[in-house]
Amino acid sequence: MKPYIRIAIYSTIAIVIVAPAFYLFRHISSRNSVSAANKAFSSQNAALSKAADELEGRGDFIAAKEGYKKFLYEHPDTANTDELQNKIYALNIKILFSPIPTESSQAYTVAPGDSLEKIAKKFSTTVELIKRANGLSSNIIRPNLKLKVQNKPFSIAVDKSLNTLTLISEGEVIKVYRVSTGKDNCTPVGKFTIVNKLIDPPWYSAKGVISSDSPENVLGTRWMGIDRPGYGIHGTTDPASIGSQKTEGCVRMYNNEVEELYSIVPQGTEVTIID
């Protein structure tokens, strides 16, 4: 066999053997690199969670919140986005219900003749929010007492297609709640206002008035009526229905969550409902 033919044969054999081996090496190396990157990412995520948990444990809710927000901004495709976002929502509520000052609140010194009702009306907030933010167990206040008072309005957005209710202040999403909306898309759309609020509301049904302590009362523990007669935001006796379109047109929430929202938003709060 001539030398140049032998070289051509050997070259072909080398390509057949080496090329797949090289591809396999690159594939394994790439997979190992991805695995290492995932491990590093998981380690970084765990470190962040631990640091944020420690900050939260020390009561530094704002720093913990900013840590989670920074991580989500830098890693928008992280697998546990919902978990981290829910932690931010929980911290938002803790900050609201704490004496920690924020850009949406101010310090207020109680004057002679003040009452919590007067202060709440002056700042368009709720007595419940003032009490919870300042650790008050009663409505009794005395002159010169320093209070944290919310001074920026809240608004509510309900998305029927997602069955969600979003609490907003100054353009920031404070919390997103899962809700139930009207069957056959019967919840009205548009801009409304909360015009009345009731604790343990009676239900004015087609059968008549059903008291709050009756098992037939479907409104749960709170009612926030809007300026569309017969419609509002309320609790439930059927928690399994949350997340679906099951109501007669109202927005239904878990009782513990409607109680939370009730303590935050005053009469006059704007409610926007979209399809």
Number of C-alpha atoms within 10 A of each C-alpha: 5 6 8 9 10 11 11 11 11 12 12 12 12 11 12 11 11 12 12 11 12 12 11 12 12 12 12 12 12 12 12 12 12 12 12 12 12 12 12 12 14 14 12 13 17 12 12 16 18 12 16 22 17 14 17 17 11 10 15 16 24 19 14 23 23 13 18 20 16 11 17 16 10 9 13 11 9 14 10 11 15 10 10 18 17 13 19 23 19 16 20 18 16 18 19 24 20 19 18 16 16 15 9 13 17 13 14 14 14 17 14 10 9 14 17 18 14 12 19 19 14 10 14 20 25 21 21 21 25 26 20 18 21 18 13 14 8 8 12 9 17 13 12 11 10 14 21 23 28 25 17 14 17 23 19 22 17 24 17 24 12 16 20 21 25 18 22 16 14 12 9 9 16 18 20 17 18 19 28 27 32 19 14 11 16 15 21 18 15 11 15 19 19 21 16 14 19 13 14 17 21 20 19 13 12 7 7 8 11 18 14 18 12 10 10 12 20 20 25 27 22 26 25 24 21 23 15 13 7 12 17 24 25 29 25 22 17 14 15 10 17 21 18 19 24 18 19 16 20 23 27 34 30 23 19 14 16 23 18 15 21 22 18 21 23 25 18 18 18 19 23 18 18 14 13
